[in-house]
């Protein structure tokens, strides 16, 4: 029997089954389930968790032909709904299903209805083939399709967990939904909420307590004082580091994930209550806290400069305040790494770039997110395997010196690896003597070729990389192996890559690790998340050296005739100006407006942004950046806010 901890912990053999979250069942649809759209955030949070663990996600849908037997025109109980191929049959626009989701269409013939996802479909066979043993079920509607799907799942022998915060009933008769839940429980379904579910590799990053103490102490003071009106905060970088001509926005997807799933667990609330710092009424209020605000942001991959907000949060003040710490944590790190990686990309001038930095990254989350940020910014792939599973980042790997050392003969090690990895082999040749190893490898190629095996590349990880590459290239070419590429690694960054390229070294690719993943020459950004407006009034910080521009803002980008970036205008949101508005709506009322774009699309956007930089800004050496002009209206507002603040502050002597 499963332990209590295992009941809410995701593990191999689990699958998420999303029942009929389609437009016609949402408010405004032809067969709307009251508040049916409220299931989407909880389901999206679970979709992300299942995806991170490589667990299957199933989405069932009604897929009726015109004139279906369930329609009133045919004597059925329902108005026409979910007709195949119509907008009403489409999944909810905010439901973040990936291309890998298993879609099950049911009731797709005119004379057969099916409330259950198992009814007349191959769902059971597909789950069985995937090794699924336990189902997590949510969707619409509790008292019809969810009920019947759960009953059939239990009948087929699956353990079933009903996600009670991710279902909504039709309730044709008052109480139908509650009776359906009770019936599912009687049949053996376990009742949990999405917030109860924990991934087998969940970390502290998923906890609402991953914040600074002062966020919670301020929240209680806001709560006690009734300060819950709308506030706007903006995240920006005060000044560019001396070594950076630009930055690259990254981390928005993780911020949206965090906001959609933000909630305090029972264990966290119990711990806070036991700390003695907070009173019971506040703890009870925290139990209901969800993010219900709006997010406007620059798309990931957008190049930006100092003082430009890349994200704005507009929400009730306590919500907007609480999320400060984690938002800074997520945006600062990925933006910092993406900028570093973009500089490596520019320096490499089209040569292969692979992230090698996980092992010396500052923690597992940092290593994983730096793999994402570097790929976003132009790297070709990563050695971090989980990044391949989560985001589809191409994976590259070679071998360690230990593999060579474990063999008594270096040539035997090469042959062993080549025969094990005939389609993807890069041989590490500097364990003992680089040139000698290149000769040994060349001597193996004819024997391997007879078995259809070709050596793809060699890797050099030490010494004078440029000189070693020249000597190895000479050996390989002399042996008739011009197609074997040379890949180098070892404490590389954009400066080393630039110098190797400038030296004309015959190098085809670079493994860049620690110095990129830690942004070694600039391991932090002077960034901030500051209040810009509260209760309709612009706000401004005037601290020495840290003054902010008040109000909600927009950035307009101008380009020259060649399409290069010519300069940005920082102005008020309500102003209109020439150029491209960079901040766009990403979330409204706590819900994403659309699924996040694939990482490949974000990468393409970043590449276009880098290509649009003026040649001087693409250089590794620091140069004067294009001016970020502050509009006259924004300056006038700052003066007005200062005068208002001074007038409200009594003079002291």
N, C-alpha and C positions, 0 to 999 in steps of 0.2 A: 504493500500500500504506500502511496506517495506520502512523503512527509508534509506537514503544514506549509513549510517554506516552499516546497516544490509545486504546490497547488497554484501559486501565482507567479511562478518563475518560468519564463520561456525556455524551451529546450528542444533538441531535435525530436521530430515527430509531431510538433505543433503546427497548426495552420489557422489563419484568420479567415473567416467566412463572412463576407459583407453581403447582406441580403437586400437587394432591390432598392438601392439608394439612387433613384432615377428622378428626373425632373418632374414627371407627372405626379409623383408622390410627395413633392415638396410644396410649400406654400405657393399658390398661384398655378399649380398644376391641375389637370382635369380630375384627379382623384387624390387630392392633397391630404396628407396625414398631418394633423395639427402639430406644429413645431417640428416637423420632420427634418428640417434643415439643421436642427440643433445636434444631430448625431454626427455631423461631418467632422468637427474639430477632434472629438474623441477618437473617431475612426482614423483620421489622418495621423494622430500621434501613434496609434498602434501600427499603422502601415509602415511608418518610419522604423519602429522598433523591430518588426518582423523582417523588414528589408535588411536592417543592419546585421541581423543574425542569419540571413540567407534562408529564412523560413517562408513557405508558400503563402500567398495571399490570393483568395478566391473572391470573385464578385459575381453574384447571380443577378439576373435581370429578367423581367417579363419582356417577351419579344413576340408580341401578338401580331397575327395577320389582321388586315381589315375584316370586320365582321366576325370577330372572335366570339366563341360561345359564351364568354363571361360578360359580353356587352348587353346592355338593356335591349338593344334593337333585336337581339337574338333570344331574349327572354332571360338573360343573366342578371346578376344583382348590381353590376357596376356600369358607370358611363364608359365610353371608349377611352382607353388609356394605353400608354406604352406600346403604340403601334410601331412595329419594326422599322427602323431607319428614320423615324421622325425625331424632332428635337425632344419631344416628351419622353421618348424611350432612352435618351442618352443619360449616362451617369451624371450626377450633380457636377456642375462645373468646378466646384471647389474641392471635390474628392480627389486626393492625390494618388491615384492609381498609376503604377508604372507600367511600362510596356510588357513586363514579365508577369503581370497579374493574370491569373487564370479566369477567363470570362465564361460563365455558364448561362446559356440562354434557355429559358423554360417557357412552356405553354406557347410554343411557336407553330402549332398547327391549329386550324380553325375550330376543330371539334373536340379539343382536349384542353382542359384547364389544369394548372398545377400551382399550388401555393408553396410547395416545398422545393427547395433547390435540388433535391434528389429525385423529384418526380419526373420520370421520363427523360432523364439526362444521364450523362456518364460521370457525374460528380463523384459517386462512390468509387468507381474504377480509377479515376484520376488521383483521388486522395490515397487510395490503397497503393497504387503504383509509386506514389511519392513517399511512401512509408509513414503516412500521417496516422496518428493514434488519438490525437486530442484536438478538438475544435474550439476556437474562440469565436462566438457568434454575436453579431450586432447588425442593425439595419432596420428596415421597415417592412411591414408594420408588426408590432409586437404580437397582436392578437390574430394575425393571419399567416403571413409568409415566414416570419421569424419562428412563430410557434410550431408550424409544420416542419420547417427545416430542422429545428432542434429535436423534435420528436423522432423524425426519421434518422437523424444522426445517431441518436441514442439507440434506436432499433438496429442500426448497422454495427453497433458495438463500439462507437467512439465515445470517449469521455467528452463532455460538452461543458464549456464555461459560457454562461450567458452574461453579456456585458450590459449591465442594467442602465448605465448612463449613455449607452450608444444605441438605444432602441426607443421608439415612440409608437403608441397605439392609435388605431382608428377610433376605438371606443364608440361604435355604433350604439351600443347599450352602455350606459355609464358603468365603469368598472371592468369592462371587457379586458383591458390591458392588464390590470392587476390579477384578474382571474387566470389569464394566460400565463403570467409569470409564475403564479402558484402551481399551475398544472405542470409547467416545465420543471420546476423544482421537485414536484412529486415524482416525476419520471426519472429524476436523477441528475438534472443539470445543476451545476454549482453557480451561484450568483456572486459576481464580482463587478467592480467598476474598472474602467480603463486605467484609472490611477492606481489601482491595486496591483497591476501587472508589472512585473520586473523582468528585465532581460537577464539572461545568464551571465552576460558580461556588462551589466549596468555599472556605472561608476558614479562618483559623487557629483559629476557634471549634470546628472539628471535631477538632483535634489533642489528643492526650493531654498534649502539652507545654504546653498553655495552662493553666499552673498556676504556683504560686510554687516557687522552688527549694527552700525549706525543706520542702515536702511530700515531695520526692524524697529529700532527705538524711535526714529522719525515717524514710521508708519503708525505706531501707537499714539504718538502726539497728534498726528493728523486725525486719527480716528477719534481721539478724545475731544479735539477741537472742532470736529465736523468739517474738516477741510478736505472735501472730496470733489470739488469742482474740476473742470477740465484744465489740464496743463499740457504744455508742449515743451519737450526737451529735444535737443539736437546733439548728435555726435559729430565731432570735427577734430582735426589736427591743428594745433595752434600755430606751429611753424614746421617747415620741412627740415629734416636733418641736413646737416651740411653736406653729407655725401649723397643726397638724393635730389634729383631734378624733378621728380614726380612721385606719386604713390598710386597704388592700384587697389580699388575697393574690393574687399573680399570678406566673406563670413555672413552675408545676409541670410543664406539658406539656414544656417545653424541658429541664427537669431530668431527666425520665424518658427523653426522647430521648437525652440525654447519657449517662446511666447504661447504657442498653441497648447503646449503640454504643462504650462506652469500651474502647479497646485501643491498644497501642503498635504503630505500623507498623514494618516492617523498617528504613526510613530513619531513623525516630526513635530506635530502639534503637541503630543504628549511630552516630548522632550522640552519644547519651549515652555510649556506650562510648569514643568518641574524645575526649570532654571530659576524661577523666582523673579524674573525680570519683567514679566508681562501679566496683566490681569486677565481674568477669565473671559470677560466680554470681548476683549480684543482677540483672544485665542479662538473663540467661537466665530468671530468675524473672519479671521484668517482661513478657517475651514471652508468658507464659501468663496474665497478670492479666486477669480479667474481673470485673465487678461481680456478686456473687451474693447481695447483701443484701436487706433489707426496707425499704420506705418507707411511712411513715404521714404523712398530710398533711391540712391543711385544704383543701377543694376551692377551686379558683380562684374568685375573686369573693366570698370570705368576708371580711366586715369583722372586723378584729381590733385588739388593743390591746397596750400595752407588756408585755413579759415573757412573752407567750403564744407558745409554739412553734407555728410554722405548718408545720414539716416535721421529721420525725425519721428519721435513718438508723441502721439496726441491721445491722451487717456485721462481718466480720473487721476488726480494727483497721487494718491497712494500707489496705484498700479504703475504709473510712469516712474515713480521714485524707486520702487522695489527692484525694477529690472535693470537699473543703472549698472551695477557691478558686473553682471554676466554679459550685458551687451558690450561694455568696454572690453571685457576679457576676450570675447569672441571676435569682435571687429578689429581690435588692435593687433592681435596676433596674426590672423590670416592676412590682413592688409600689409603688415610689416614683411611677412614672408613673401607674399605675392610681389611686392615691389622689388625685393632682393632677387627673386627668381626672374622677374622681367628683365632686370639688368643683365643677368646671366644669359638670358635668351638673346638679347641684343648683342652681347659680346660674342656669342657662339656663331653668329652669322649663318644660321641654317644647319649647323652640325647637331648631331644627336645629343640630347641632354636628358639625364636620368637622375631622379632623386635617390640618394643613397643615405639619407640622414637619420632614419628611425632610431638606430641603436644609440646615438648620442644626443637625441632630442631631449628636451627638458620634460620628460614624461610621455606616457603613451598617447594621450590626447593630442599633445603638441606634435608628436611624430606623425600621427594620422592626418591631422588637419594641415600640416605642412606639405604632405604628399598631395592633398587636394589643392592647396593654394598654389603650389609650384606648377602643377599641371594646368590649372586655370590660367596661369601667367605665361605659359608657352613651353614648359618642359614636355618632353615626348612621353614620359612615363615615370614609373617609380619601382623600387624594389619592395615596397610595403604591400604585402599581399592583401590585407584587409581593404586597402584603398581600391583594389581591383574589384573586390566583391561589392563594396558599398556604392561606388560611383563609376565603375567601369574604366578606371584609369589603367592604361596599358601597363603590363608588368614586364620588367626586365630583370634578369639575374645572371650571375656568372658563377663563380666558385670562390671558396676561401683558400688561403694558403694551407690551412689544416688538411684540406682534401689532398693536396699534393704531398704534404708531409706524411700523411697516413699510408702512402704507397712507398714501397721500397725503391721504385723506379719512376722517375718523372714522366718519361714517355708512356709508361703503362698507365699512369694516372690520366694522361690526356686521352689515351685510347678508351679507357674505361668510361670516362665521362662522355666522350663523343658517341659511343655506342648506346649509352643510356639516354642521351639527349641528342638524337640525330638531327633534329630540326631546329634546335635552339641551343647552340653551344658557343660560349665565349671562354677561351682558355686563359687562365691567369699564368703569366710566364715569367714573373719576377721573383719567385720564391727563392731561387738559388742564384742563377746567372741568366739574365734576360736574353742575351744573344744566343747562348747555348740552348736555352729552351726553345727559342724560335726555330733554330736548326732542327732540333728533335721533332718539333711539331711538323715542320715541313717534310721530314722523312716519313711521317705517318700518312700523309695525305693520299698517296697513291693506293695504299692498302685499304684505307677507309673508303676511297672513291669506288673501289670495286664492289663495295656493298651499298653504294648509293648514299654515302655519308660525306658531307662537305663541312669543313671547318668554316664557321661564319666570321669569327673575330677573335682577336687576342686582347688581353687587358694588361696594362702596365700600371702599377700602383706605387712606384717608388722611384727615387733617383731623379736625374735630370730628364724630365718627361719628354721635352722636345728632342734632345739628343738621342735618347733611347728609342723614341718613335722613328727617327730618321734611320737609325741602324737596323731596327727591325723591319722597316719598310724595304730597305735595300735587300735584306735576306729573303723576305717573302717574295718580292718581285723577281729576284734572281732564281727562285725555285718555281717560277711560273704561277705564283699565287697572288696576282694583283687584286683579286676580289675579296681577300681576307682583310677585314677592316681592323683598324687599331683604335682601341677604346682606352682612355686613361682615367685615373682617379687618384685621390690622395690630397686632402686639404685644399681642394679647389674652391674658388669663388669667381665672381665676375672679373676681378682684376687678373687672376691667374689665367682664366680662359682668354681674356683679351690679349694678354701677352703671348700666349702660345699661338693664337691665331695670327697675331701680327708677325711672329717669328717665322711663319710659314711652315710650322711643324705639320707633318703628314698625319694628322689626328682626325679621326672620323666622328668621335663622340667623347662625351665627358660624363663621368659620374660625380655629381656635386652633392656633398652631404652636410657635414656639421656646420660649416660656415654659412650655408644658406638656411638650413632649418632653424638655426639660432639667430640668424641675421647678425652675425658676429661683430661686424663693424658698427652696427646700430641696433642693439638688442631691445630697444623700446622706442615708442613714439610719444611725443608730447601731445597727447590727445585728451579730450574731455567730453563729457556728456552734461550739458548745462541747461537749466531752465530758461526758456525764452519767452514764455507767456503763461499766465495763470488767470483764470476767470476772466478771459477777454482782455487782460491788461498786459502789454509787453513788459518784460523783465530784463534786467541787464546787470551783470556782475562788473564791478569797477575795481577789483583788486589790482594792486600794482603789478604790472607785467602779465596779468591774466584777465584783462577786461574782455567782455564779449559783446557781440552785436545783438541787439534785442529783436524780438519778434520772430515769427515763422518766415523762413527764407527759401528762395529758389536760386539756382545757379544756371545762368544761360551761357552757352559756349558758342563762340564765333570761330569761323574757319576762314582761311584766306583762299585765293583763287585756285591754289593747288590742292585744296582740301586739308591743309595742315591747320592744326590748332593755332588760332591767332590770339586768344585771350578769353577770359571768363568774366562775367558780370555777376557779382553777389548782390542780390536785391531782395525786396520783400515779396512774399508769396503772391500777394494780390497785384503786384506790378506785372506788366507785360513788357518784354524786350525782344530785340532781334536775337536770333540764334536758337540753339537747341536747349530746351529745358531738361536738366539732368536728373532731378529727383522726380520719381514717378510713384503712383500709389501701388503698394504691395499688399496691404492688409487693411480691412475695414471691419470694425466691430469684432475684432479678435479673430477674424477668419481671413485666410489667404484669398486673394482675388483670383488666383490661378495657381496651378501646380508649378513648382519651381522648374525653370528650364533645365534641360539636360546639361551636364557639365561640359559636354562638347560644344554646346551652343554658347555657354558662358566663355569658354576658351576662345571661340571665334570672335566674340565681342571684344575680348581683351586684345586679341591680335589686331583687330581693326583700330582700336584705340592707340596701340603702340605704333602702328603704321602711320597714324595721323599726327604723331608728334613731329614738330620741326626737327630737322637734322641735329641741331645743337643740343636739344633735350634728349636725344637718343644716345648721346655720348656718355661714357662712364664717368668722365671727369665732371665735377660740378660746374654749372653755368648759371647765369641769371635766368630765373624762370619767367615765363610769360606773365604779364601783370594780371592779378586778380583785382579787378576794379570794384570798389565799393560804391554802390549807387548813391546819388544825392538824397533820395528818399530814405534810405537806410541811415545815412549820417544824420539826417534831420530827426528821425525817430530816436536815435541814440541821444541826441541833445535834449529832446523833449522828455525822455525818460529820466535823464539826469536832473533836469529842472524839477520834475515832479518829485523825484526822490529827495532832492535837497529841500524842497518846500515842505515836505512832510517830516523832515528831521529837525528837531529843535536844536538851536545853536547851543554849543557848550563852550565854557571858558575855563 
